[in-house]
Amino acid sequence: MFIKIKNKLKKELFLKNNWEKRKFLLAGIINVILTNIILQALLFLEFIPISTSTFISQLFNMMFGYFVYSKFIFKVKSIRRTNFIIKFATLMLIIWLFNFSAIEIGFNIGISKNLIAFLMIPILAIMSFIIQKFWVFK
């Protein structure tokens, strides 16, 4: 079963040339820019904890992303379906925990919070696309 999933993932991400990935990338860039502006501003303020800063930016990312990705990228007909909302919220929670943990760990070893947040962008984007494509909106 793992080999089937691996082959399907490989085909979808690298071999198949489709507009879905391009639209996701464009919407993702817009979402990342807006979300990262919010995150960078909150981290710059320094009186808001990292966990709260990443959570606030992740809330924006979740609301904007759910609407755009479900309707325009994955063509979900009914975005109010509970299973999509629960799966998407779970994904956002995982991404928030991963992002918060990476920033916290990096900061504790002496790396700038803002630099780590910036470097996490492509990792989180790839992770988000894969999980949305094969789990959330499947």
C-alpha positions as CSV (number, residue, x, y, z in Angstrom):
1,M,0.0,0.0,0.0
2,F,2.8,2.4,0.8
3,I,4.3,1.9,-2.6
4,K,1.0,2.7,-4.3
5,I,0.8,6.0,-2.3
6,K,4.4,6.8,-3.0
7,N,3.9,6.2,-6.8
8,K,0.7,8.3,-6.8
9,L,2.4,11.1,-5.0
10,K,5.4,11.0,-7.3
11,K,3.1,11.1,-10.4
12,E,1.0,14.0,-9.0
13,L,3.9,16.1,-7.9
14,F,6.5,15.6,-10.5
15,L,5.1,13.9,-13.6
16,K,1.6,15.2,-14.0
17,N,1.5,18.7,-15.6
18,N,-1.7,20.3,-14.4
19,W,-3.1,23.7,-13.6
20,E,-4.1,22.6,-10.1
21,K,-0.5,22.9,-8.9
22,R,0.0,26.2,-10.6
23,K,-3.1,27.7,-9.2
24,F,-2.2,26.3,-5.7
25,L,1.2,27.9,-6.1
26,L,-0.2,31.3,-7.1
27,A,-2.9,31.3,-4.3
28,G,-0.2,30.0,-1.9
29,I,2.1,32.8,-2.7
30,I,-0.6,35.4,-2.1
31,N,-1.6,33.6,1.1
32,V,2.0,33.2,2.3
33,I,2.8,36.9,1.6
34,L,-0.3,38.1,3.6
35,T,0.2,35.6,6.4
36,N,3.9,36.3,6.6
37,I,3.4,40.0,6.8
38,I,1.1,39.4,9.8
39,L,3.6,37.0,11.4
40,Q,6.7,39.2,10.8
41,A,4.9,42.2,12.3
42,L,3.8,40.2,15.3
43,L,7.3,38.8,15.8
44,F,8.8,42.2,15.4
45,L,6.6,43.6,18.2
46,E,8.3,41.2,20.7
47,F,5.7,41.6,23.4
48,I,3.5,38.9,21.9
49,P,4.8,35.4,22.5
50,I,5.9,33.3,19.5
51,S,3.1,30.8,20.1
52,T,0.5,33.6,20.0
53,S,2.1,35.3,17.0
54,T,2.2,32.1,14.9
55,F,-1.3,31.2,16.0
56,I,-2.8,34.6,14.9
57,S,-1.1,34.4,11.6
58,Q,-2.2,30.8,11.2
59,L,-5.8,31.7,11.9
60,F,-5.6,34.2,9.0
61,N,-3.9,31.6,6.8
62,M,-6.7,29.1,7.7
63,M,-9.6,31.3,6.9
64,F,-8.1,32.7,3.7
65,G,-6.7,29.3,2.6
66,Y,-9.8,27.3,3.3
67,F,-12.0,29.5,1.1
68,V,-9.5,29.9,-1.8
69,Y,-8.1,26.3,-1.9
70,S,-11.4,24.5,-1.5
71,K,-13.4,26.6,-4.0
72,F,-10.8,27.6,-6.6
73,I,-8.1,25.0,-6.5
74,F,-9.7,21.7,-5.5
75,K,-13.2,22.6,-6.8
76,V,-15.1,21.5,-3.7
77,K,-18.8,22.0,-4.4
78,S,-19.9,22.4,-0.8
79,I,-17.3,24.0,1.4
80,R,-19.5,23.8,4.5
81,R,-19.1,20.0,4.7
82,T,-18.0,19.2,8.3
83,N,-15.4,16.6,7.2
84,F,-13.6,19.1,5.0
85,I,-13.6,21.7,7.8
86,I,-12.4,19.3,10.5
87,K,-9.6,18.0,8.2
88,F,-8.5,21.4,7.2
89,A,-8.6,22.7,10.8
90,T,-6.5,19.6,11.8
91,L,-4.0,20.4,9.0
92,M,-3.8,24.0,10.1
93,L,-3.2,22.9,13.7
94,I,-0.4,20.6,12.6
95,I,1.2,23.3,10.5
96,W,0.9,25.8,13.4
97,L,2.6,23.4,15.8
98,F,5.3,22.6,13.3
99,N,5.9,26.2,12.5
100,F,5.8,27.4,16.2
101,S,8.2,24.5,17.2
102,A,10.7,25.3,14.5
103,I,10.8,29.0,15.3
104,E,11.1,28.3,19.0
105,I,13.9,25.8,18.6
106,G,15.8,28.0,16.1
107,F,15.4,31.0,18.4
108,N,16.6,29.0,21.4
109,I,19.8,28.1,19.5
110,G,20.4,31.7,18.5
111,I,18.8,32.1,15.0
112,S,16.5,35.1,14.3
113,K,12.8,34.3,14.7
114,N,12.1,36.2,11.5
115,L,14.7,34.3,9.5
116,I,13.4,31.0,10.7
117,A,9.8,32.0,9.9
118,F,10.9,33.0,6.4
119,L,12.8,29.8,5.9
120,M,9.8,27.7,6.9
121,I,7.6,29.0,4.1
122,P,8.5,26.5,1.4
123,I,8.5,23.6,3.8
124,L,5.0,24.5,5.1
125,A,3.7,25.1,1.5
126,I,4.8,21.7,0.2
127,M,3.5,20.0,3.3
128,S,0.2,21.9,3.0
129,F,-0.3,21.0,-0.7
130,I,0.4,17.3,-0.2
131,I,-2.0,17.0,2.7
132,Q,-4.8,19.0,1.1
133,K,-4.5,17.1,-2.1
134,F,-4.5,13.6,-0.7
135,W,-6.4,13.9,2.6
136,V,-8.4,17.1,3.2
137,F,-10.1,17.6,-0.1
138,K,-10.0,14.1,-1.4
